Amino acid sequence: MVAQAAGVSPSTVSRILNGTAVVSALKKQAVDDAIARLGFVPNPMARGLAGGRSLSIGVVTQAIDSPFYGAALRGIEDELDPAGYSPLFVSGHWNAAAEARCIEVLRSRRVDGIIVLTGRLTDAALKATARQLPVVATGRSTKAPGLFSLAFDNMEGGRLATRHLLELGHQRIAFIAGDADHPDANDRHRGYRQALEEAGIAYDPALVVPGEYHEVSGLLAVDRLLESRQRFTAIFAANDQMACGAALGLHRRSLRVPEDVSLVGFDDLPTSMYALPPMSTVHQPAYELGRLAATAMLQLLGGSTPTVAVPPPRLIARESSRRLRG
């Protein structure tokens, strides 16, 4: 119908829709006008299947409501859309069995590739999936045919955050750790320890309290620190959400940030610069990570080896940290 209304062949309409036609501006305008007049909507599934693809990419995230993963998902979407691909998001909730089910669901939907944002799937499971279709995984350094991984240097990020506080004169630095089952949390903890070691300061396990990467766990961690009566002048929280909870915990105990306790987070979420006071943190490019993962996937689908790399961490110093005054 579009071809008839525009006075061209159906194959010409198809090539115009696919962006492969070399036609006059007048002819293209006629097709665009016919599409608008008839209310024609191209069927991406039919177009994809005609070319042996579904034009969809499965994305296994861990928590869609997470501000960090939300930014990464937006980056994936923004990169895939101009290429004609649509993402299909599912959540694994940091559970390997749930992530495996997500992979099977996505494969049943005939996705052209799968992006896995961190998670707990084993390297062997990812390699097995990559034998069936392209896989891009973040948060690890695994290599295999059809599998490309993107790793952020969390250990260096933890070292930078701790070193920042050390350079401000703090020696009693408490650390609110992330979930011990998360490799990135363990790497940030190792970075904390390395910075102390480099400064010649003994690691004190009593200053390390567990957290779960959400705000409430940061608040509870501060309560635990204060109830232990351990002396500290600064806190490094393994992510911004816990740092936010820690700030509230300090406020409820009438302790001021940074006058009484300096505070540093990790991730540099968009909300961190609007906290009171604005949060010092380690920048982890969540949105860019999503775009890079999607770029790598498009390169794999194009038959080439991905060339992208995650930028190194960098310390963003804001008003929540200050020099220790004797």
LINNORUR-V844897 format. One record per residue. N is the residue number from 1. RES is the residue in three letters. SS is DSSP state (h for helix, s for strand, l for the rest). PSI is psi in degrees with one decimal (999 if undefined). BURIAL is I if it has 16 or more other C-alpha atoms within 10 Angstrom, else O. Layout:
BEGIN
n:N res:RES ss:SS psi:PSI burial:BURIAL
n:N res:RES ss:SS psi:PSI burial:BURIAL
END
This chain:
BEGIN
n:1 res:MET ss:l psi:-41.4 burial:O
n:2 res:VAL ss:h psi:-45.0 burial:I
n:3 res:ALA ss:h psi:-42.8 burial:I
n:4 res:GLN ss:h psi:-43.3 burial:O
n:5 res:ALA ss:h psi:-32.1 burial:O
n:6 res:ALA ss:h psi:-10.3 burial:I
n:7 res:GLY ss:l psi:31.3 burial:O
n:8 res:VAL ss:l psi:177.0 burial:O
n:9 res:SER ss:l psi:155.0 burial:O
n:10 res:PRO ss:h psi:-35.2 burial:O
n:11 res:SER ss:h psi:-32.9 burial:O
n:12 res:THR ss:h psi:-42.3 burial:I
n:13 res:VAL ss:h psi:-44.1 burial:I
n:14 res:SER ss:h psi:-44.5 burial:O
n:15 res:ARG ss:h psi:-35.0 burial:O
n:16 res:ILE ss:h psi:-43.3 burial:I
n:17 res:LEU ss:h psi:-34.5 burial:O
n:18 res:ASN ss:h psi:-7.5 burial:O
n:19 res:GLY ss:l psi:19.3 burial:O
n:20 res:THR ss:l psi:-1.8 burial:O
n:21 res:ALA ss:l psi:142.1 burial:O
n:22 res:VAL ss:l psi:94.4 burial:O
n:23 res:VAL ss:l psi:166.8 burial:O
n:24 res:SER ss:l psi:155.7 burial:O
n:25 res:ALA ss:h psi:-33.5 burial:O
n:26 res:LEU ss:h psi:-43.1 burial:O
n:27 res:LYS ss:h psi:-40.4 burial:I
n:28 res:LYS ss:h psi:-39.4 burial:I
n:29 res:GLN ss:h psi:-37.7 burial:O
n:30 res:ALA ss:h psi:-41.1 burial:I
n:31 res:VAL ss:h psi:-43.8 burial:I
n:32 res:ASP ss:h psi:-40.9 burial:I
n:33 res:ASP ss:h psi:-41.0 burial:O
n:34 res:ALA ss:h psi:-40.2 burial:I
n:35 res:ILE ss:h psi:-44.1 burial:I
n:36 res:ALA ss:h psi:-41.8 burial:O
n:37 res:ARG ss:h psi:-38.1 burial:O
n:38 res:LEU ss:h psi:-9.6 burial:O
n:39 res:GLY ss:l psi:31.5 burial:O
n:40 res:PHE ss:l psi:132.2 burial:O
n:41 res:VAL ss:l psi:116.7 burial:O
n:42 res:PRO ss:l psi:141.5 burial:O
n:43 res:ASN ss:l psi:104.2 burial:O
n:44 res:PRO ss:h psi:-33.6 burial:I
n:45 res:MET ss:h psi:-44.3 burial:O
n:46 res:ALA ss:h psi:-41.1 burial:O
n:47 res:ARG ss:h psi:-39.9 burial:I
n:48 res:GLY ss:h psi:-45.5 burial:I
n:49 res:LEU ss:h psi:-32.7 burial:O
n:50 res:ALA ss:h psi:-29.1 burial:O
n:51 res:GLY ss:l psi:10.3 burial:O
n:52 res:GLY ss:l psi:15.1 burial:O
n:53 res:ARG ss:l psi:157.1 burial:I
n:54 res:SER ss:l psi:-10.1 burial:I
n:55 res:LEU ss:l psi:32.0 burial:I
n:56 res:SER ss:s psi:147.1 burial:I
n:57 res:ILE ss:s psi:124.5 burial:I
n:58 res:GLY ss:s psi:140.4 burial:I
n:59 res:VAL ss:s psi:116.1 burial:I
n:60 res:VAL ss:s psi:107.9 burial:I
n:61 res:THR ss:s psi:-177.2 burial:I
n:62 res:GLN ss:l psi:-36.8 burial:I
n:63 res:ALA ss:l psi:107.5 burial:I
n:64 res:ILE ss:l psi:-29.2 burial:I
n:65 res:ASP ss:l psi:-0.9 burial:O
n:66 res:SER ss:l psi:132.7 burial:O
n:67 res:PRO ss:h psi:-31.2 burial:O
n:68 res:PHE ss:h psi:-52.5 burial:I
n:69 res:TYR ss:h psi:-30.1 burial:I
n:70 res:GLY ss:h psi:-41.9 burial:I
n:71 res:ALA ss:h psi:-39.7 burial:I
n:72 res:ALA ss:h psi:-40.1 burial:I
n:73 res:LEU ss:h psi:-38.2 burial:I
n:74 res:ARG ss:h psi:-38.9 burial:I
n:75 res:GLY ss:h psi:-41.8 burial:I
n:76 res:ILE ss:h psi:-47.4 burial:I
n:77 res:GLU ss:h psi:-44.3 burial:I
n:78 res:ASP ss:h psi:-30.0 burial:I
n:79 res:GLU ss:h psi:-36.6 burial:I
n:80 res:LEU ss:h psi:-34.7 burial:I
n:81 res:ASP ss:h psi:-49.0 burial:O
n:82 res:PRO ss:l psi:-22.7 burial:O
n:83 res:ALA ss:l psi:0.2 burial:O
n:84 res:GLY ss:l psi:11.8 burial:O
n:85 res:TYR ss:l psi:150.0 burial:I
n:86 res:SER ss:s psi:135.8 burial:I
n:87 res:PRO ss:s psi:147.9 burial:I
n:88 res:LEU ss:s psi:109.1 burial:I
n:89 res:PHE ss:s psi:135.2 burial:I
n:90 res:VAL ss:s psi:155.2 burial:I
n:91 res:SER ss:s psi:134.0 burial:I
n:92 res:GLY ss:l psi:-15.9 burial:I
n:93 res:HIS ss:l psi:38.6 burial:I
n:94 res:TRP ss:l psi:40.0 burial:I
n:95 res:ASN ss:l psi:118.2 burial:O
n:96 res:ALA ss:h psi:-40.2 burial:O
n:97 res:ALA ss:h psi:-40.4 burial:O
n:98 res:ALA ss:h psi:-38.8 burial:I
n:99 res:GLU ss:h psi:-39.3 burial:I
n:100 res:ALA ss:h psi:-39.2 burial:I
n:101 res:ARG ss:h psi:-38.5 burial:O
n:102 res:CYS ss:h psi:-41.8 burial:I
n:103 res:ILE ss:h psi:-43.9 burial:I
n:104 res:GLU ss:h psi:-39.1 burial:O
n:105 res:VAL ss:h psi:-45.1 burial:O
n:106 res:LEU ss:h psi:-39.8 burial:I
n:107 res:ARG ss:h psi:-35.7 burial:I
n:108 res:SER ss:h psi:-23.2 burial:O
n:109 res:ARG ss:l psi:4.1 burial:O
n:110 res:ARG ss:l psi:39.6 burial:I
n:111 res:VAL ss:l psi:155.2 burial:I
n:112 res:ASP ss:l psi:-16.6 burial:I
n:113 res:GLY ss:s psi:168.0 burial:I
n:114 res:ILE ss:s psi:130.1 burial:I
n:115 res:ILE ss:s psi:127.4 burial:I
n:116 res:VAL ss:s psi:114.3 burial:I
n:117 res:LEU ss:l psi:105.1 burial:I
n:118 res:THR ss:l psi:-131.3 burial:I
n:119 res:GLY ss:l psi:-176.4 burial:I
n:120 res:ARG ss:l psi:8.2 burial:I
n:121 res:LEU ss:l psi:141.6 burial:I
n:122 res:THR ss:l psi:159.3 burial:O
n:123 res:ASP ss:h psi:-37.3 burial:O
n:124 res:ALA ss:h psi:-39.6 burial:O
n:125 res:ALA ss:h psi:-40.1 burial:O
n:126 res:LEU ss:h psi:-40.8 burial:I
n:127 res:LYS ss:h psi:-37.7 burial:I
n:128 res:ALA ss:h psi:-40.6 burial:I
n:129 res:THR ss:h psi:-38.6 burial:I
n:130 res:ALA ss:h psi:-16.2 burial:I
n:131 res:ARG ss:l psi:-15.1 burial:O
n:132 res:GLN ss:l psi:-36.0 burial:O
n:133 res:LEU ss:l psi:159.9 burial:I
n:134 res:PRO ss:s psi:143.1 burial:I
n:135 res:VAL ss:s psi:134.3 burial:I
n:136 res:VAL ss:s psi:126.7 burial:I
n:137 res:ALA ss:s psi:136.2 burial:I
n:138 res:THR ss:s psi:160.8 burial:I
n:139 res:GLY ss:l psi:16.7 burial:I
n:140 res:ARG ss:l psi:172.0 burial:I
n:141 res:SER ss:l psi:30.3 burial:O
n:142 res:THR ss:l psi:142.6 burial:I
n:143 res:LYS ss:l psi:137.6 burial:O
n:144 res:ALA ss:s psi:159.2 burial:O
n:145 res:PRO ss:l psi:130.3 burial:O
n:146 res:GLY ss:l psi:0.3 burial:I
n:147 res:LEU ss:s psi:127.3 burial:I
n:148 res:PHE ss:s psi:135.1 burial:I
n:149 res:SER ss:s psi:150.9 burial:I
n:150 res:LEU ss:s psi:119.1 burial:I
n:151 res:ALA ss:l psi:133.9 burial:I
n:152 res:PHE ss:l psi:141.2 burial:I
n:153 res:ASP ss:l psi:80.3 burial:I
n:154 res:ASN ss:h psi:-32.7 burial:I
n:155 res:MET ss:h psi:-44.8 burial:I
n:156 res:GLU ss:h psi:-37.5 burial:I
n:157 res:GLY ss:h psi:-44.0 burial:I
n:158 res:GLY ss:h psi:-37.0 burial:I
n:159 res:ARG ss:h psi:-42.5 burial:I
n:160 res:LEU ss:h psi:-43.6 burial:I
n:161 res:ALA ss:h psi:-45.8 burial:I
n:162 res:THR ss:h psi:-41.7 burial:I
n:163 res:ARG ss:h psi:-36.6 burial:I
n:164 res:HIS ss:h psi:-45.9 burial:I
n:165 res:LEU ss:h psi:-36.9 burial:I
n:166 res:LEU ss:h psi:-41.2 burial:I
n:167 res:GLU ss:h psi:-21.4 burial:O
n:168 res:LEU ss:l psi:4.5 burial:O
n:169 res:GLY ss:l psi:0.8 burial:I
n:170 res:HIS ss:l psi:136.8 burial:I
n:171 res:GLN ss:l psi:-30.9 burial:I
n:172 res:ARG ss:l psi:86.1 burial:I
n:173 res:ILE ss:s psi:115.3 burial:I
n:174 res:ALA ss:s psi:150.8 burial:I
n:175 res:PHE ss:s psi:123.4 burial:I
n:176 res:ILE ss:s psi:107.8 burial:I
n:177 res:ALA ss:s psi:159.5 burial:I
n:178 res:GLY ss:l psi:-176.3 burial:I
n:179 res:ASP ss:l psi:125.2 burial:O
n:180 res:ALA ss:l psi:-14.9 burial:O
n:181 res:ASP ss:l psi:-5.5 burial:O
n:182 res:HIS ss:l psi:122.5 burial:O
n:183 res:PRO ss:h psi:-37.5 burial:I
n:184 res:ASP ss:h psi:-35.7 burial:I
n:185 res:ALA ss:h psi:-42.6 burial:I
n:186 res:ASN ss:h psi:-37.7 burial:I
n:187 res:ASP ss:h psi:-39.7 burial:I
n:188 res:ARG ss:h psi:-36.6 burial:I
n:189 res:HIS ss:h psi:-42.7 burial:I
n:190 res:ARG ss:h psi:-36.8 burial:I
n:191 res:GLY ss:h psi:-39.3 burial:I
n:192 res:TYR ss:h psi:-47.7 burial:I
n:193 res:ARG ss:h psi:-39.7 burial:I
n:194 res:GLN ss:h psi:-42.2 burial:I
n:195 res:ALA ss:h psi:-40.9 burial:I
n:196 res:LEU ss:h psi:-44.5 burial:I
n:197 res:GLU ss:h psi:-42.6 burial:O
n:198 res:GLU ss:h psi:-29.2 burial:O
n:199 res:ALA ss:l psi:0.0 burial:O
n:200 res:GLY ss:l psi:25.9 burial:O
n:201 res:ILE ss:l psi:129.7 burial:O
n:202 res:ALA ss:l psi:137.6 burial:O
n:203 res:TYR ss:l psi:128.4 burial:I
n:204 res:ASP ss:l psi:105.6 burial:O
n:205 res:PRO ss:h psi:-23.8 burial:O
n:206 res:ALA ss:h psi:-19.2 burial:O
n:207 res:LEU ss:h psi:1.4 burial:I
n:208 res:VAL ss:s psi:122.2 burial:I
n:209 res:VAL ss:s psi:146.4 burial:I
n:210 res:PRO ss:s psi:152.4 burial:I
n:211 res:GLY ss:l psi:176.2 burial:I
n:212 res:GLU ss:l psi:24.2 burial:I
n:213 res:TYR ss:l psi:12.6 burial:I
n:214 res:HIS ss:l psi:167.1 burial:I
n:215 res:GLU ss:h psi:-43.4 burial:I
n:216 res:VAL ss:h psi:-39.3 burial:I
n:217 res:SER ss:h psi:-29.9 burial:I
n:218 res:GLY ss:h psi:-41.5 burial:I
n:219 res:LEU ss:h psi:-45.5 burial:I
n:220 res:LEU ss:h psi:-33.7 burial:I
n:221 res:ALA ss:h psi:-40.6 burial:I
n:222 res:VAL ss:h psi:-42.0 burial:I
n:223 res:ASP ss:h psi:-43.3 burial:I
n:224 res:ARG ss:h psi:-41.7 burial:O
n:225 res:LEU ss:h psi:-46.4 burial:I
n:226 res:LEU ss:h psi:-36.6 burial:O
n:227 res:GLU ss:h psi:-24.1 burial:O
n:228 res:SER ss:l psi:-12.2 burial:O
n:229 res:ARG ss:l psi:23.9 burial:O
n:230 res:GLN ss:l psi:137.9 burial:O
n:231 res:ARG ss:l psi:130.6 burial:O
n:232 res:PHE ss:l psi:151.1 burial:I
n:233 res:THR ss:l psi:-5.9 burial:I
n:234 res:ALA ss:s psi:156.5 burial:I
n:235 res:ILE ss:s psi:131.4 burial:I
n:236 res:PHE ss:s psi:116.0 burial:I
n:237 res:ALA ss:s psi:138.3 burial:I
n:238 res:ALA ss:l psi:-6.5 burial:I
n:239 res:ASN ss:l psi:165.3 burial:I
n:240 res:ASP ss:h psi:-33.8 burial:I
n:241 res:GLN ss:h psi:-43.0 burial:I
n:242 res:MET ss:h psi:-35.7 burial:I
n:243 res:ALA ss:h psi:-38.2 burial:I
n:244 res:CYS ss:h psi:-44.4 burial:I
n:245 res:GLY ss:h psi:-37.0 burial:I
n:246 res:ALA ss:h psi:-40.1 burial:I
n:247 res:ALA ss:h psi:-40.0 burial:I
n:248 res:LEU ss:h psi:-41.1 burial:I
n:249 res:GLY ss:h psi:-41.7 burial:I
n:250 res:LEU ss:h psi:-42.4 burial:I
n:251 res:HIS ss:h psi:-41.7 burial:O
n:252 res:ARG ss:h psi:-19.4 burial:O
n:253 res:ARG ss:l psi:14.9 burial:O
n:254 res:SER ss:l psi:31.1 burial:O
n:255 res:LEU ss:l psi:133.0 burial:O
n:256 res:ARG ss:l psi:142.6 burial:I
n:257 res:VAL ss:l psi:121.8 burial:I
n:258 res:PRO ss:l psi:5.9 burial:I
n:259 res:GLU ss:l psi:-41.1 burial:O
n:260 res:ASP ss:l psi:-38.8 burial:I
n:261 res:VAL ss:l psi:124.5 burial:I
n:262 res:SER ss:s psi:150.9 burial:I
n:263 res:LEU ss:s psi:131.8 burial:I
n:264 res:VAL ss:s psi:135.9 burial:I
n:265 res:GLY ss:l psi:-158.6 burial:I
n:266 res:PHE ss:l psi:132.8 burial:I
n:267 res:ASP ss:s psi:-36.7 burial:I
n:268 res:ASP ss:l psi:55.4 burial:I
n:269 res:LEU ss:l psi:152.6 burial:I
n:270 res:PRO ss:h psi:-31.3 burial:O
n:271 res:THR ss:h psi:-15.9 burial:O
n:272 res:SER ss:h psi:-36.0 burial:I
n:273 res:MET ss:h psi:-12.3 burial:I
n:274 res:TYR ss:h psi:3.9 burial:O
n:275 res:ALA ss:l psi:163.5 burial:O
n:276 res:LEU ss:l psi:109.4 burial:O
n:277 res:PRO ss:l psi:164.4 burial:I
n:278 res:PRO ss:l psi:138.1 burial:I
n:279 res:MET ss:l psi:127.3 burial:I
n:280 res:SER ss:s psi:140.8 burial:I
n:281 res:THR ss:s psi:170.5 burial:I
n:282 res:VAL ss:s psi:125.8 burial:I
n:283 res:HIS ss:s psi:119.7 burial:I
n:284 res:GLN ss:l psi:117.4 burial:I
n:285 res:PRO ss:l psi:81.8 burial:I
n:286 res:ALA ss:h psi:-48.2 burial:I
n:287 res:TYR ss:h psi:-44.7 burial:I
n:288 res:GLU ss:h psi:-35.5 burial:I
n:289 res:LEU ss:h psi:-41.9 burial:I
n:290 res:GLY ss:h psi:-44.4 burial:I
n:291 res:ARG ss:h psi:-41.0 burial:I
n:292 res:LEU ss:h psi:-40.5 burial:I
n:293 res:ALA ss:h psi:-42.1 burial:I
n:294 res:ALA ss:h psi:-39.1 burial:I
n:295 res:THR ss:h psi:-44.8 burial:I
n:296 res:ALA ss:h psi:-40.1 burial:I
n:297 res:MET ss:h psi:-44.0 burial:I
n:298 res:LEU ss:h psi:-35.8 burial:I
n:299 res:GLN ss:h psi:-40.1 burial:I
n:300 res:LEU ss:h psi:-43.8 burial:I
n:301 res:LEU ss:h psi:-27.8 burial:I
n:302 res:GLY ss:l psi:0.9 burial:O
n:303 res:GLY ss:l psi:10.9 burial:O
n:304 res:SER ss:l psi:162.8 burial:O
n:305 res:THR ss:l psi:125.4 burial:O
n:306 res:PRO ss:l psi:143.7 burial:I
n:307 res:THR ss:l psi:8.6 burial:O
n:308 res:VAL ss:l psi:159.2 burial:I
n:309 res:ALA ss:l psi:145.3 burial:O
n:310 res:VAL ss:l psi:132.6 burial:I
n:311 res:PRO ss:l psi:153.1 burial:O
n:312 res:PRO ss:l psi:157.9 burial:O
n:313 res:PRO ss:l psi:154.5 burial:I
n:314 res:ARG ss:s psi:146.5 burial:I
n:315 res:LEU ss:s psi:128.6 burial:I
n:316 res:ILE ss:s psi:104.9 burial:I
n:317 res:ALA ss:l psi:121.6 burial:I
n:318 res:ARG ss:l psi:-161.0 burial:I
n:319 res:GLU ss:l psi:-4.2 burial:I
n:320 res:SER ss:l psi:-5.9 burial:I
n:321 res:SER ss:l psi:140.5 burial:I
n:322 res:ARG ss:l psi:165.0 burial:I
n:323 res:ARG ss:l psi:136.4 burial:O
n:324 res:LEU ss:l psi:132.0 burial:I
n:325 res:ARG ss:l psi:129.4 burial:O
n:326 res:GLY ss:l psi:999 burial:O
END
